[in-house]
């Protein structure tokens, strides 16, 4: 059981690092709030509620920032291919 938890934690860390590598190349497209949202949600793995509390905004605002950031990154990636 402990070995499985350690492997899961290692997998999560690797996934976060890979996502960070992909995300950081597109950070220049995002506003500071969108950037903070993406880092909290995908790198620090906070929930929307936790991210909202940390940022001092409503959860709906976090969802809005996330949606805008994903749209911007998606549009940029489409242009690259």
Buried (B, 14 or more C-beta within 10 A) or exposed (E): EEEEEEEEEEEEEEEBEEBBEEBEEBBEBBEEBBBBBBBBBBBEEBEBEBBBBBBEBEBEBBBBBBEBBBEBBEEEEEEEE
